[in-house]
Amino acid sequence: MACQHGKPERIDILSEKSCSAAKKTSIGGQALIEGVMMRGPFTSAMAIRKPDGELYLETWETGANKWYNKTPILRGICNFIAMLITGYKCLMKSAEISGFAEEEGSEPSKFDAWVDKHLGDSAVYIFNVIVTVLAMAIAIGLFMLLPAALVKWVGGMAALPNMALSLIEGLIKIAVFILYLYAVTRMKDIRRVFEFHGAEHKTIACYEAGDELTPENAKKYTRFHPRCGTSFLLIVLVVSIFVFSVLSWENVWLRVGLKILLLPVVVGLSYEVIRFAGRHDNPFTRAISAPGLWLQNLTTFEPDEVQLSVAIAAMKPCIPEDKNADNY
């Protein structure tokens, strides 16, 4: 379990560490509950603000020097899976450390007492499995089955070519995705996570600009970043339009099954697209990045200085001694 290899410690989150030159870094991260996780080329870290205001910091080796990291398409698939696993574990741990998972002094319900009595320590594992399965079922239903069924119905009313049907399906998926993001931003707890997402982006932008990593400096920078996971997911939806256009519309269930099998290919291709856009700055790559940057209006919010301090604390251990080792 990646997030359990390090040792927690108290740190001075405002200690001085400056970067002298503007650059594009490979360091990226993820917002957590009351915290941020950062992934560097050699070291990864997560910083979480505990209920008493104390900062919890944990570091572990990234293990990024894998053979597949130099193989196009495959590196995107493997890195995506690795980030999902690590991100989920860190998210669960942040819920525990931040006090989100349980309220101090509250009495457990009858159901909680029954679960604790009959399942014990395995309850958390079983709960995580159930949540993961439900999340996958909902994702497949919303982003694969529902759009395909709607388009199949439309296709039965009008003779349209496969590419047109795939385009309609893709637009439906993008609309569902945007509506879903808008809906979750109405939730207070999720909005706070998105504030930490903004803190993560501002910290990386501050570092890339070569400015000293302090909350005051980071606050000045943009909360939008072209290599954000939100942009990546949007690119996945766009790339899927072209990849899935070769699939038959004769049977909706068969089409959904084939899309699940082809999903790793879509992820790998999307990774190469966002990697290319992140390495180049020209009208073409800016056009690729623009929709994702716009969508970050829904997934990032302006953080306060405390949240920026947490993001900086997670960032600093990930910065390699060799200033060129994290070049993107």
N, C-alpha and C positions, 0 to 999 in steps of 0.2 A: 504494500500500500504506500504509494509515493509520498503522501503527505504525512506519514508517520515516521519517516527516517531521520528527520532533523531534531534539533533540541530547542525547546522554547527558551526565550531569554528576554530580559528587559533591555531596551536600547534607547539611545538618544536619537529620536527621529528627526531632530533638526541639526544633527552633526554635519559639518561642512564636507561637501564633496562636489567638486565642480568638473565640468566637461568643457574642454577648450575649443572644440571644432564642431561645426554643423555637420550632421550626418543622417543617414537612414539606418536605424538599428533593427536587428532581428529580434530584439526583446519584445515580447508581447505578453498580454495578461488576460485576466478575467475578473470581473467583479464578483464578490462574495457577499454573504450576509455580514454587514458591519466590517467589511475588509476587502482586500485585493490580493490576488495571486499573480505573480509575475514569473515568466519562464525565460531564462537567459540561456546562452550557448553552453554554459558549464554548470551553472547553479540556478535553481528555482527557489522561490520563496513565497510565503503568504504571511500577510500581516492582518491581524484582526483586533478590533477594539472591543475589549471585554466590558461587561456591564459597569465595572467600577472605574472605567476610563483608562485602565492599564493596557499597554499594547503587548499583544502576543505575536512573536515572530518565530517562524519555523522555516528552515532551509533544508534542501536536499539536492543531490546531484541530478542534473537534467537527463544525462544519458543521451545527448543529442547526436553524438558521433556514431550513428548507425549506418550500415551499408546502403540502406534504402534511401537515405537523404540525398543521394546524388542521382537517383533514378527518377526521371520525370514520371508523372502520373502516380506511380507507386508511393512516392514520398508524401504526396498529398493524402492518399488513403490512410497510410500508416500514421502520419502525424495527426490527422483528424481523429482517428480512433484513440490514439494516446491522449490527446487533449480532452476528449470526452470522458475518458476514464479518470484522468487526473483531476479535471475540473469538477466532476461529480463528487469525488472523494473529498476534495477541498471544500466544496459547498456544504456537504453534510457536516464536516468538521467545524466549519465556521458557524453553522447553526447551533452546534453544541457549545462552542466556546463563547459565542456572543450572548448566550442565554435565550436565543430565539426559540429553541426547541422546547424549553420548559420555563415556567414562571416560578421564581423562588417563593417558597412558602405555600404554594398552591397544593391542595389535596388531590391525589390521583383519582380519576373517575373509576367506577366499577369495572368498566371495560379495560382500563389501563391496569388495574389490579389483577384482573383475570389473565390478561396477556403476560404480565410479569410472572405470575404464578405458574402458568402452564408452558410458557415458551422461554422464559429466562433471557439469557444473553443472546439467544438466537433470534429474538423478536426483531431486533434492528435489521439483521440480515434479511429475514423474511419480508419485513416491511419494505426494504429497499428493492427487493426483487419484484414485489407486487407493484410498487410505484413505477419502476422501470418498464414493466410489461404494459401497464395501463398507459403510460406516456407514449410508448411505441404504438400501441393500438390507436390512440387518439390521433397521433401524427399521421399514421397510415390512412386513417379514416378521413381526416380533414384535408390532407395534401395529396392524396393519391386516389382513394376510392370515390370521394364526393365529387371532385372535379371531373374524373373520368366518367362517372355516371351521368352527370349533367351534360357533358359534351356528347356522350352516346345518345342521350335523349334529343339534343339539338341536331345531331347528325342524322337521326332518323327522320327528322322533319325537313331537312335540306341536304341535297347532295353536295357535300364539301370534300375537297381533297384532304389527305392525311395531314399535310403540313398546316392547313388552315385549322383543322380540328385540334392539332397539337398546340397551335398558337392560342386558340381560345382557352384550352385547358391550362396553359401556362399563365395566362392573364387571370384566370379564376384563382389559381394557386397564389399568385402574387397578391391579389385582392384579399384573399383569406389571411395571408401572412400579415399584411398591413393592418387589417381589422383586428387580428389577434394581438399584435403589438400595442395598438391603440387601447384595446380593452384592458390589458394587464397594467398599462401605465396609470389607470384609474385606481389601482390598488396601492395603498399607502406604503406597505412594506416593499413592494416591487419598485416603486418610484425611488425609494431610498437606495436600493441596490443599483438602480440606474444612475444615481448620483455618484456612487463609488465607481461606476463605469466611466463617468465623465472625469473623475479624478485620475483614473488609470490613464486615459488618453492625454489629459493635460500634462501629467508627469512625463510620459514618453515624449510628448512634443517639446517640453522644456529641455529634456536631456538631448534630444536630437538637435535643438537649436544651440547647444553648447552653453546653456545658461546654468547657473548654480541651482542645484535641486533644493529649493525651499518652497514652502506653501505660498509665500508672497510672489515668488517668481512664476511658479507653475500656474497660479491663478490667471496670469495674463494670457496664457496660450489657449488655443482652440480645443474644444472637446470633441472635435470630429477628426477621425483618422482613417485614411484609405485602406489600411490593412485590418480593419475591425472585423470581428466575427459576424456582425450584422451585415456588412457589405458582402462578406463571403457567402452567407446564406442566400442573399438576393441573387448573387451570381450563380449559385447552384440552381435556383429556380429558372433563371434565364437559360443556362446551358442545358438544363433538362428538356427544354422545349425542342431543341435541335436533336438531342440524343434520342428522345422518346418518339420523335416523329417517324422513325423507321418501324415502330411497332404497330401491329394490326389493331383495328378497332372492332373486330368481329365479336370478341368476348371480353367484357370489362374485367372479369376476375383474372383471366389469363394476362391481360395487359398490365394489371396491377402487379401480378406476380413477377412478370418480366421486368417491370420498372424497379422492383425491389432488388432483383438480381443485377441490374445495370446501375444501381445507385452508387456503388464504389467507383465506377468509371466516371460518372457525373462529378463526384466529389474530387477525384484526381484531376480531371480537366479544369474544374473550377479553381482548384488550388494553383494550377499553372497560370490561369488568367489573372488572379489577384496578385500572384507573385510577380508576373510581368508588369502589371500596372503599378505595383509598389516600387519596382526598380527603375522605372522610366517616368519622365515628366514631359509629356507632349500632348497636343490636342486630343489624340486618339485615347491615350490612357486616362486623361482627365475626363473624357466622355464616359469611359468605362466606370470610373470611380464615382462620378457625380450622383447617380441614383442611390448608391449605398451611403454616401455622405449625407444626402437629404434624409434618408431613412433613419439616420442616427439622431435626428431630432426627436424620435420616439423612444430611442433606447439609451440616450445619455441626457443627463440634466446637470446643471451647474452645481458643483460640490462646494462645501464650505472648507475652511482651512484645516479643520480636524480631519476631514476625509482626505484632503490632499496630503496631509502628514502621514496618514496610513499608507497611501499609495506610494509615497516616496520611501517609506520604510521597507516596503516590499520590493521596490525597484533597486535600491542600493546594493544589496547582496548579489544581484544578478549581473551587475556591471563587471565585465572581466578586466583584469589588470592590463592586458594588451588592448589598447583602445580600438584596434582594428579587428579584434576577434569577433565582435558582434555586428560587423557591417552586413547590411541586408543584401 
